[in-house]
Amino acid sequence: MATHFISDLHLADDTPALNRLFLDALQAWQGRIDALYILGDLFEYWVGDDDDSPFLETPLAAMRAFSAVTPLFVMRGNRDFLLGEGFCRRSGARLLDDPTLIQAHGRRCLLSHGDALCTGDLAYQQFRTMSRNPQWQQAMLARPLAERHAIARQARQQSEMAKRQNGLTEISDVAADAVEALLAEHGWPTLIHGHTHRPALHRHGESERWVIQDWHDDRGGYLRLDDEGIASLPLSAA
């Protein structure tokens, strides 16, 4: 048995191949692994637990079926930070705080989405602080559903435009000092995160930092943790 970690799927109504890849992975892993952890950005965006977009029905139903057999944990990301208890009821998943420390297969693992570690991106960190404020979230969720969808789409467009204007092609990477401060705070465990779209193994002192592969172009990947250690493995659409 093993524990699996995935992140940055960015599922949406216009990503049918990735949506199918997710469904196939759930079917393949159901009852065959100890637990599945989704560390943020499962969806391209999440505008509230009352979202009735038709494409959501299938993945949420598949997650419910999966979680009835295998423990399923989800962490909020920078795209789906409005996930709440309604999502848990619809999916059967349990929400995790960011960061969360777990013990699995004889290893202490600190789980994070990773965006909080990108401290060099000051504009994003200001948005992150604002968007995690409960009053800001309540005001957002009070808006009509159609308006929330429009705001989310506009925010994505503005983000891509800003990156092009600044000559950026990639998300900001984590800051080494932020990573090492977090590791030190928790006793130097293994750190597992996504967000940066830079899958790799890094070393910080005696600790390892594993970055999960994002999903794109009908391909994805996951980390497998078992008694032998951690491995980064690919997924691809048939």
Backbone as CSV, one residue per row, in Angstrom:
resi,resn,N_x,N_y,N_z,CA_x,CA_y,CA_z,C_x,C_y,C_z
1,MET,0.843,-1.189,0.000,0.000,0.000,0.000,0.882,1.245,0.000
2,ALA,0.311,2.353,-0.451,1.066,3.594,-0.573,0.118,4.766,-0.358
3,THR,0.700,5.938,-0.141,-0.048,7.187,-0.066,0.326,8.014,-1.287
4,HIS,-0.694,8.596,-1.960,-0.466,9.361,-3.177,-0.764,10.838,-2.950
5,PHE,-0.007,11.688,-3.647,-0.172,13.141,-3.569,-0.264,13.699,-4.988
6,ILE,-1.270,14.534,-5.233,-1.410,15.225,-6.510,-1.710,16.693,-6.237
7,SER,-1.489,17.532,-7.263,-1.705,18.968,-7.092,-1.824,19.615,-8.456
8,ASP,-2.472,20.782,-8.485,-2.500,21.635,-9.677,-3.076,20.917,-10.894
9,LEU,-4.275,20.362,-10.718,-4.974,19.723,-11.827,-5.665,20.765,-12.699
10,HIS,-6.220,21.798,-12.080,-6.899,22.887,-12.784,-8.052,22.374,-13.652
11,LEU,-8.876,21.491,-13.084,-9.995,20.929,-13.837,-11.029,22.010,-14.135
12,ALA,-11.588,21.953,-15.334,-12.581,22.935,-15.771,-13.461,22.301,-16.830
13,ASP,-14.509,23.025,-17.227,-15.403,22.467,-18.234,-14.755,22.375,-19.607
14,ASP,-13.637,23.064,-19.827,-12.954,23.006,-21.121,-11.663,22.190,-21.056
15,THR,-11.549,21.294,-20.047,-10.390,20.400,-19.962,-10.874,18.941,-19.903
16,PRO,-11.588,18.475,-20.913,-12.190,17.131,-20.833,-11.176,16.006,-20.672
17,ALA,-10.006,16.125,-21.323,-9.020,15.050,-21.210,-8.451,14.967,-19.796
18,LEU,-8.176,16.115,-19.179,-7.681,16.114,-17.807,-8.754,15.627,-16.838
19,ASN,-9.998,16.024,-17.095,-11.092,15.550,-16.247,-11.164,14.023,-16.299
20,ARG,-11.032,13.450,-17.495,-11.061,11.995,-17.649,-9.854,11.366,-16.964
21,LEU,-8.691,11.998,-17.067,-7.489,11.490,-16.424,-7.685,11.400,-14.913
22,PHE,-8.345,12.402,-14.347,-8.635,12.401,-12.911,-9.583,11.258,-12.557
23,LEU,-10.630,11.095,-13.347,-11.589,10.012,-13.084,-10.903,8.646,-13.187
24,ASP,-10.048,8.474,-14.186,-9.347,7.199,-14.355,-8.406,6.935,-13.184
25,ALA,-7.736,7.998,-12.705,-6.832,7.820,-11.576,-7.600,7.409,-10.325
26,LEU,-8.728,8.055,-10.076,-9.537,7.683,-8.919,-9.965,6.222,-9.001
27,GLN,-10.392,5.809,-10.175,-10.841,4.425,-10.350,-9.691,3.444,-10.135
28,ALA,-8.501,3.807,-10.656,-7.350,2.913,-10.517,-6.862,2.808,-9.074
29,TRP,-6.980,3.898,-8.310,-6.440,3.933,-6.956,-7.445,3.546,-5.882
30,GLN,-8.717,3.593,-6.195,-9.748,3.347,-5.181,-9.559,1.971,-4.540
31,GLY,-9.417,1.958,-3.220,-9.258,0.707,-2.488,-7.889,0.086,-2.603
32,ARG,-6.979,0.733,-3.352,-5.648,0.157,-3.580,-4.526,0.992,-2.965
33,ILE,-4.869,2.134,-2.365,-3.870,2.960,-1.685,-4.385,3.308,-0.292
34,ASP,-3.464,3.785,0.550,-3.844,4.140,1.924,-4.658,5.429,1.969
35,ALA,-4.279,6.415,1.134,-4.958,7.712,1.136,-4.505,8.499,-0.078
36,LEU,-5.352,9.446,-0.488,-5.019,10.383,-1.563,-5.101,11.794,-1.009
37,TYR,-4.036,12.563,-1.231,-3.982,13.965,-0.827,-3.925,14.829,-2.079
38,ILE,-4.862,15.778,-2.202,-4.872,16.739,-3.305,-4.473,18.086,-2.720
39,LEU,-3.268,18.558,-3.080,-2.690,19.710,-2.382,-2.906,21.009,-3.154
40,GLY,-4.157,21.320,-3.432,-4.503,22.626,-3.983,-4.677,22.657,-5.482
41,ASP,-5.527,23.593,-5.913,-5.826,23.826,-7.324,-6.324,22.567,-8.016
42,LEU,-7.214,21.870,-7.334,-7.934,20.782,-7.993,-8.728,21.337,-9.169
43,PHE,-9.337,22.506,-8.969,-10.141,23.152,-10.004,-9.465,24.421,-10.506
44,GLU,-9.750,24.788,-11.730,-9.233,26.031,-12.293,-9.673,27.212,-11.448
45,TYR,-10.903,27.181,-11.006,-11.361,28.100,-9.967,-12.600,27.521,-9.312
46,TRP,-12.873,27.958,-8.081,-14.035,27.508,-7.308,-14.681,28.758,-6.738
47,VAL,-15.902,29.040,-7.183,-16.552,30.295,-6.812,-17.501,30.144,-5.637
48,GLY,-17.561,28.959,-5.057,-18.431,28.740,-3.909,-19.026,27.350,-3.941
49,ASP,-19.392,26.856,-2.765,-19.923,25.503,-2.679,-21.302,25.360,-3.307
50,ASP,-21.922,26.485,-3.656,-23.227,26.436,-4.326,-23.099,26.411,-5.845
51,ASP,-21.885,26.287,-6.360,-21.677,26.278,-7.808,-22.381,25.064,-8.412
52,ASP,-23.272,25.308,-9.361,-24.032,24.232,-9.979,-23.597,23.976,-11.421
53,SER,-22.371,24.316,-11.755,-21.871,24.063,-13.106,-21.993,22.577,-13.426
54,PRO,-22.591,22.222,-14.568,-22.830,20.803,-14.880,-21.578,19.941,-14.872
55,PHE,-20.432,20.493,-15.281,-19.241,19.652,-15.380,-18.769,19.158,-14.018
56,LEU,-19.168,19.842,-12.939,-18.728,19.457,-11.603,-19.377,18.167,-11.112
57,GLU,-20.529,17.836,-11.659,-21.273,16.678,-11.144,-20.460,15.391,-11.212
58,THR,-19.780,15.171,-12.339,-19.067,13.900,-12.518,-17.856,13.774,-11.603
59,PRO,-16.931,14.762,-11.557,-15.794,14.579,-10.644,-16.196,14.523,-9.171
60,LEU,-17.197,15.307,-8.766,-17.617,15.276,-7.368,-18.231,13.923,-7.019
61,ALA,-19.016,13.354,-7.938,-19.598,12.031,-7.696,-18.501,10.969,-7.613
62,ALA,-17.495,11.083,-8.485,-16.388,10.124,-8.451,-15.606,10.244,-7.152
63,MET,-15.425,11.461,-6.665,-14.728,11.657,-5.397,-15.532,11.075,-4.239
64,ARG,-16.853,11.233,-4.295,-17.706,10.655,-3.241,-17.554,9.140,-3.204
65,ALA,-17.576,8.520,-4.375,-17.431,7.066,-4.438,-16.048,6.640,-3.943
66,PHE,-15.034,7.386,-4.338,-13.662,7.071,-3.918,-13.519,7.192,-2.411
67,SER,-14.025,8.288,-1.855,-13.836,8.560,-0.426,-14.619,7.599,0.458
68,ALA,-15.593,6.897,-0.115,-16.323,5.895,0.658,-15.464,4.671,0.931
69,VAL,-14.371,4.527,0.173,-13.494,3.369,0.290,-12.098,3.763,0.769
70,THR,-11.611,4.906,0.289,-10.235,5.337,0.537,-10.236,6.758,1.080
71,PRO,-9.512,7.043,2.157,-9.461,8.413,2.693,-8.991,9.412,1.639
72,LEU,-9.714,10.545,1.543,-9.447,11.578,0.548,-9.334,12.924,1.254
73,PHE,-8.209,13.592,1.049,-7.942,14.873,1.690,-7.671,15.923,0.620
74,VAL,-8.199,17.123,0.830,-8.023,18.211,-0.128,-7.554,19.457,0.615
75,MET,-6.552,20.121,0.049,-6.059,21.390,0.574,-6.459,22.485,-0.410
76,ARG,-6.831,23.630,0.107,-7.166,24.753,-0.766,-5.906,25.274,-1.460
77,GLY,-6.066,25.729,-2.709,-4.966,26.328,-3.442,-5.228,27.791,-3.720
78,ASN,-4.436,28.362,-4.605,-4.662,29.759,-4.952,-5.796,29.936,-5.952
79,ARG,-6.248,28.847,-6.573,-7.376,28.927,-7.501,-8.699,28.561,-6.821
80,ASP,-8.642,27.677,-5.844,-9.883,27.162,-5.239,-9.906,27.387,-3.725
81,PHE,-9.505,28.602,-3.317,-9.425,28.909,-1.888,-10.793,29.045,-1.231
82,LEU,-11.890,29.064,-2.023,-13.235,29.177,-1.456,-13.885,27.807,-1.176
83,LEU,-13.119,26.742,-1.337,-13.649,25.426,-0.967,-14.067,25.436,0.505
84,GLY,-15.252,24.883,0.769,-15.768,24.892,2.134,-16.437,23.578,2.494
85,GLU,-17.204,23.612,3.562,-17.838,22.388,4.050,-18.862,21.833,3.066
86,GLY,-19.476,22.712,2.273,-20.392,22.228,1.243,-19.673,21.365,0.220
87,PHE,-18.469,21.766,-0.143,-17.655,20.948,-1.033,-17.378,19.595,-0.392
88,CYS,-17.075,19.582,0.903,-16.820,18.319,1.592,-18.031,17.394,1.520
89,ARG,-19.215,17.949,1.701,-20.420,17.121,1.630,-20.628,16.583,0.217
90,ARG,-20.312,17.378,-0.782,-20.525,16.966,-2.169,-19.477,15.963,-2.635
91,SER,-18.272,16.012,-2.064,-17.172,15.187,-2.551,-16.767,14.054,-1.614
92,GLY,-17.128,14.165,-0.340,-16.669,13.193,0.641,-15.256,13.445,1.117
93,ALA,-14.621,14.512,0.635,-13.245,14.823,1.021,-13.215,15.550,2.357
94,ARG,-12.043,15.508,2.979,-11.798,16.270,4.193,-10.803,17.379,3.876
95,LEU,-11.125,18.604,4.293,-10.249,19.736,4.019,-9.088,19.770,5.005
96,LEU,-7.925,20.157,4.471,-6.715,20.278,5.284,-6.323,21.736,5.434
97,ASP,-5.775,22.062,6.588,-5.142,23.362,6.758,-3.830,23.378,5.980
98,ASP,-3.369,24.578,5.657,-2.090,24.756,4.977,-1.159,25.548,5.908
99,PRO,-0.089,24.930,6.430,0.392,23.571,6.173,-0.228,22.551,7.127
100,THR,-0.042,21.280,6.795,-0.481,20.170,7.635,0.653,19.165,7.753
101,LEU,0.918,18.726,8.969,1.964,17.735,9.219,1.319,16.364,9.397
102,ILE,1.807,15.382,8.631,1.277,14.016,8.746,2.433,13.052,8.991
103,GLN,2.076,11.862,9.441,3.043,10.774,9.593,2.550,9.628,8.721
104,ALA,3.380,9.174,7.779,2.989,8.090,6.889,4.220,7.292,6.494
105,HIS,4.095,5.969,6.565,5.167,5.068,6.140,6.499,5.421,6.806
106,GLY,6.419,5.728,8.105,7.615,5.998,8.875,8.277,7.324,8.594
107,ARG,7.565,8.243,7.937,8.153,9.524,7.565,7.225,10.660,7.996
108,ARG,7.807,11.717,8.560,7.053,12.927,8.864,7.037,13.797,7.607
109,CYS,5.833,14.132,7.151,5.685,14.919,5.928,4.876,16.174,6.219
110,LEU,5.405,17.304,5.792,4.704,18.578,5.919,4.110,18.908,4.559
111,LEU,2.800,19.062,4.513,2.082,19.270,3.260,1.670,20.730,3.132
112,SER,1.839,21.280,1.934,1.454,22.669,1.675,1.084,22.795,0.204
113,HIS,0.250,23.782,-0.112,0.051,24.074,-1.538,1.325,24.674,-2.114
114,GLY,1.944,25.590,-1.398,3.208,26.161,-1.818,3.169,27.642,-2.122
115,ASP,1.981,28.205,-2.333,1.910,29.616,-2.735,2.364,30.549,-1.617
116,ALA,2.152,30.164,-0.366,2.573,31.021,0.744,4.087,31.136,0.833
117,LEU,4.798,30.233,0.174,6.262,30.242,0.216,6.871,31.107,-0.880
118,CYS,6.036,31.614,-1.786,6.533,32.470,-2.875,6.531,33.921,-2.398
119,THR,7.342,34.198,-1.409,7.280,35.491,-0.730,7.845,36.636,-1.560
120,GLY,8.558,36.301,-2.636,9.081,37.360,-3.497,8.030,38.025,-4.352
121,ASP,6.875,37.387,-4.519,5.777,37.955,-5.308,4.883,38.747,-4.358
122,LEU,5.238,39.997,-4.148,4.552,40.807,-3.139,3.103,41.070,-3.493
123,ALA,2.823,41.303,-4.794,1.447,41.576,-5.217,0.565,40.374,-4.945
124,TYR,1.070,39.182,-5.237,0.261,37.989,-4.972,0.066,37.781,-3.476
125,GLN,1.105,37.989,-2.678,0.959,37.784,-1.243,-0.057,38.743,-0.637
126,GLN,-0.152,39.960,-1.175,-1.182,40.891,-0.719,-2.562,40.361,-1.059
127,PHE,-2.719,39.828,-2.283,-4.001,39.239,-2.671,-4.312,38.021,-1.814
128,ARG,-3.302,37.205,-1.542,-3.532,36.000,-0.749,-4.048,36.354,0.643
129,THR,-3.430,37.363,1.264,-3.870,37.790,2.591,-5.310,38.287,2.553
130,MET,-5.639,39.093,1.535,-6.993,39.626,1.410,-8.003,38.510,1.170
131,SER,-7.684,37.596,0.263,-8.659,36.580,-0.148,-8.871,35.509,0.914
132,ARG,-7.977,35.422,1.901,-8.178,34.463,3.000,-8.911,35.103,4.177
133,ASN,-9.213,36.390,4.071,-9.938,37.082,5.135,-11.403,36.619,5.138
134,PRO,-11.920,36.134,6.274,-13.304,35.631,6.297,-14.332,36.671,5.866
135,GLN,-14.131,37.928,6.206,-15.093,38.963,5.800,-15.071,39.173,4.291
136,TRP,-13.886,39.158,3.692,-13.783,39.285,2.241,-14.477,38.102,1.568
137,GLN,-14.270,36.901,2.108,-14.892,35.725,1.521,-16.411,35.764,1.646
138,GLN,-16.908,36.205,2.786,-18.356,36.310,2.958,-18.961,37.298,1.964
139,ALA,-18.279,38.413,1.759,-18.766,39.397,0.795,-18.752,38.831,-0.621
140,MET,-17.718,38.078,-0.958,-17.651,37.468,-2.280,-18.760,36.439,-2.473
141,LEU,-18.964,35.600,-1.478,-19.965,34.539,-1.595,-21.389,35.085,-1.573
142,ALA,-21.569,36.315,-1.116,-22.901,36.934,-1.124,-23.291,37.428,-2.513
143,ARG,-22.321,37.532,-3.421,-22.620,37.980,-4.779,-23.346,36.870,-5.544
144,PRO,-24.134,37.228,-6.558,-24.795,36.207,-7.374,-23.767,35.270,-8.008
145,LEU,-24.161,34.020,-8.223,-23.251,33.015,-8.745,-22.672,33.422,-10.100
146,ALA,-23.515,33.939,-10.984,-23.031,34.345,-12.310,-21.974,35.442,-12.204
147,GLU,-22.160,36.350,-11.263,-21.186,37.428,-11.082,-19.860,36.871,-10.569
148,ARG,-19.923,35.894,-9.673,-18.694,35.290,-9.164,-17.919,34.591,-10.277
149,HIS,-18.637,33.909,-11.156,-17.977,33.273,-12.302,-17.294,34.325,-13.175
150,ALA,-17.971,35.417,-13.405,-17.395,36.478,-14.242,-16.154,37.071,-13.589
151,ILE,-16.199,37.267,-12.270,-15.044,37.808,-11.549,-13.863,36.839,-11.649
152,ALA,-14.129,35.535,-11.491,-13.054,34.542,-11.561,-12.419,34.521,-12.939
153,ARG,-13.237,34.549,-13.982,-12.692,34.548,-15.337,-11.862,35.808,-15.593
154,GLN,-12.366,36.944,-15.125,-11.641,38.200,-15.318,-10.313,38.183,-14.562
155,ALA,-10.309,37.622,-13.357,-9.082,37.562,-12.570,-8.024,36.721,-13.266
156,ARG,-8.445,35.620,-13.871,-7.503,34.758,-14.593,-6.934,35.492,-15.799
157,GLN,-7.795,36.195,-16.532,-7.334,36.943,-17.701,-6.359,38.039,-17.297
158,GLN,-6.671,38.747,-16.221,-5.781,39.814,-15.759,-4.443,39.256,-15.299
159,SER,-4.448,38.083,-14.670,-3.217,37.468,-14.218,-2.329,37.101,-15.406
160,GLU,-2.937,36.512,-16.445,-2.149,36.151,-17.622,-1.622,37.396,-18.337
161,MET,-2.438,38.440,-18.393,-2.013,39.681,-19.045,-0.852,40.315,-18.282
162,ALA,-0.935,40.307,-16.959,0.129,40.896,-16.149,1.435,40.142,-16.337
163,LYS,1.362,38.813,-16.426,2.572,38.031,-16.636,3.208,38.364,-17.983
164,ARG,2.371,38.502,-19.020,2.916,38.834,-20.342,3.539,40.220,-20.342
165,GLN,2.873,41.173,-19.701,3.400,42.534,-19.667,4.728,42.621,-18.922
166,ASN,4.900,41.746,-17.930,6.134,41.744,-17.149,7.171,40.763,-17.691
167,GLY,6.845,40.186,-18.851,7.777,39.256,-19.477,7.931,37.945,-18.729
168,LEU,6.906,37.536,-17.974,6.989,36.317,-17.178,6.347,35.160,-17.931
169,THR,6.965,34.022,-17.863,6.389,32.813,-18.465,6.088,31.752,-17.416
170,GLU,6.528,31.975,-16.168,6.355,30.989,-15.125,5.847,31.645,-13.848
171,ILE,5.257,30.837,-13.011,4.861,31.271,-11.682,6.123,31.521,-10.859
172,SER,6.071,32.490,-9.959,7.208,32.733,-9.074,7.540,31.473,-8.283
173,ASP,8.825,31.237,-8.080,9.250,30.064,-7.322,9.230,30.385,-5.830
174,VAL,9.342,29.346,-5.020,9.391,29.540,-3.575,10.701,30.226,-3.195
175,ALA,10.678,30.887,-2.061,11.882,31.527,-1.525,12.556,30.564,-0.550
176,ALA,13.861,30.369,-0.714,14.586,29.406,0.117,14.470,29.740,1.602
177,ASP,14.517,31.026,1.942,14.449,31.375,3.363,13.080,31.066,3.947
178,ALA,12.015,31.235,3.134,10.669,30.899,3.604,10.520,29.389,3.799
179,VAL,11.079,28.620,2.865,11.030,27.163,2.979,11.751,26.705,4.243
180,GLU,12.952,27.223,4.457,13.750,26.752,5.582,13.183,27.210,6.920
181,ALA,12.546,28.370,6.943,11.879,28.807,8.169,10.710,27.877,8.502
182,LEU,9.949,27.476,7.468,8.821,26.565,7.685,9.311,25.197,8.138
183,LEU,10.357,24.695,7.512,10.905,23.396,7.911,11.424,23.435,9.342
184,ALA,12.119,24.504,9.690,12.657,24.618,11.045,11.535,24.674,12.079
185,GLU,10.461,25.391,11.740,9.326,25.515,12.661,8.723,24.161,12.996
186,HIS,8.777,23.221,12.033,8.140,21.912,12.224,9.157,20.787,12.435
187,GLY,10.391,21.153,12.761,11.371,20.124,13.086,11.992,19.436,11.894
188,TRP,12.084,20.105,10.759,12.768,19.616,9.554,12.210,18.294,9.029
189,PRO,10.893,18.265,8.728,10.316,17.075,8.095,10.557,17.104,6.579
190,THR,9.998,16.137,5.878,9.947,16.176,4.412,8.826,17.126,4.006
191,LEU,9.115,18.062,3.110,8.116,19.020,2.644,7.615,18.581,1.277
192,ILE,6.289,18.534,1.119,5.653,18.179,-0.149,4.709,19.306,-0.529
193,HIS,4.860,19.856,-1.739,3.987,20.946,-2.168,3.857,20.957,-3.684
194,GLY,2.942,21.787,-4.161,2.746,21.997,-5.592,2.919,23.471,-5.918
195,HIS,1.996,23.997,-6.702,1.848,25.405,-7.051,2.857,25.924,-8.058
196,THR,4.131,25.625,-7.913,5.145,26.282,-8.739,5.269,25.685,-10.135
197,HIS,4.685,24.502,-10.355,4.779,23.829,-11.656,6.234,23.525,-12.013
198,ARG,7.038,23.242,-10.995,8.449,22.900,-11.204,8.755,21.590,-10.476
199,PRO,8.274,20.459,-10.994,8.466,19.185,-10.281,9.947,18.853,-10.126
200,ALA,10.342,18.573,-8.896,11.750,18.289,-8.625,11.893,17.863,-7.167
201,LEU,13.070,17.324,-6.862,13.464,17.037,-5.496,14.565,18.018,-5.112
202,HIS,14.366,18.718,-4.000,15.363,19.658,-3.479,15.762,19.214,-2.074
203,ARG,16.936,19.625,-1.663,17.399,19.322,-0.310,17.668,20.623,0.448
204,HIS,17.192,20.659,1.669,17.401,21.799,2.563,17.949,21.218,3.868
205,GLY,19.267,21.304,4.038,19.862,20.643,5.187,19.648,19.151,5.081
206,GLU,19.086,18.550,6.123,18.802,17.113,6.102,17.397,16.816,5.608
207,SER,16.639,17.841,5.242,15.260,17.646,4.794,15.172,17.601,3.271
208,GLU,14.190,16.862,2.781,13.863,16.837,1.364,12.642,17.709,1.109
209,ARG,12.623,18.339,-0.068,11.439,19.078,-0.531,11.053,18.533,-1.895
210,TRP,9.881,17.935,-1.966,9.358,17.361,-3.196,8.289,18.286,-3.768
211,VAL,8.442,18.654,-5.032,7.458,19.482,-5.735,6.668,18.585,-6.678
212,ILE,5.348,18.612,-6.542,4.482,17.729,-7.322,4.304,18.280,-8.737
213,GLN,4.246,17.376,-9.691,4.019,17.769,-11.084,2.607,18.304,-11.269
214,ASP,2.488,19.386,-12.041,1.158,19.891,-12.399,0.581,19.053,-13.534
215,TRP,-0.723,19.239,-13.806,-1.401,18.523,-14.885,-1.655,19.495,-16.033
216,HIS,-1.265,19.110,-17.237,-1.483,19.947,-18.413,-1.252,19.105,-19.653
217,ASP,-1.762,19.560,-20.804,-1.560,18.871,-22.088,-1.908,17.388,-21.994
218,ASP,-2.993,17.095,-21.292,-3.510,15.729,-21.152,-2.560,14.806,-20.395
219,ARG,-1.643,15.380,-19.608,-0.710,14.583,-18.809,-0.687,15.122,-17.383
220,GLY,-0.331,14.253,-16.490,-0.209,14.653,-15.096,0.819,13.790,-14.407
221,GLY,0.882,13.918,-13.110,1.810,13.120,-12.342,1.428,13.115,-10.873
222,TYR,2.098,12.258,-10.118,1.791,12.159,-8.693,3.032,11.700,-7.950
223,LEU,3.033,11.946,-6.652,4.051,11.404,-5.776,3.488,10.182,-5.076
224,ARG,4.290,9.139,-5.044,3.921,7.912,-4.343,4.852,7.747,-3.146
225,LEU,4.270,7.671,-1.957,5.025,7.450,-0.733,4.687,6.068,-0.193
226,ASP,5.708,5.228,-0.042,5.513,3.925,0.574,6.700,3.624,1.481
227,ASP,6.813,2.401,1.934,7.877,2.068,2.877,9.263,2.146,2.252
228,GLU,9.342,2.191,0.928,10.622,2.291,0.233,11.076,3.743,0.058
229,GLY,10.143,4.699,0.221,10.478,6.104,0.038,9.475,6.817,-0.837
230,ILE,9.904,7.894,-1.503,9.030,8.716,-2.340,9.505,8.605,-3.795
231,ALA,8.541,8.506,-4.702,8.851,8.479,-6.124,7.876,9.387,-6.854
232,SER,8.374,10.082,-7.879,7.542,10.921,-8.731,7.210,10.110,-9.989
233,LEU,5.914,9.948,-10.262,5.475,9.065,-11.329,4.518,9.780,-12.268
234,PRO,4.505,9.385,-13.544,3.660,10.081,-14.526,2.276,9.467,-14.673
235,LEU,1.369,10.273,-15.157,0.041,9.842,-15.610,-0.154,10.398,-17.009
236,SER,-0.845,9.669,-17.853,-1.149,10.192,-19.191,-2.487,9.679,-19.652
237,ALA,-3.168,10.497,-20.458,-4.471,10.109,-20.985,-4.294,9.019,-22.030
238,ALA,-5.264,8.121,-22.096,-5.199,7.034,-23.088,-5.420,7.608,-24.483
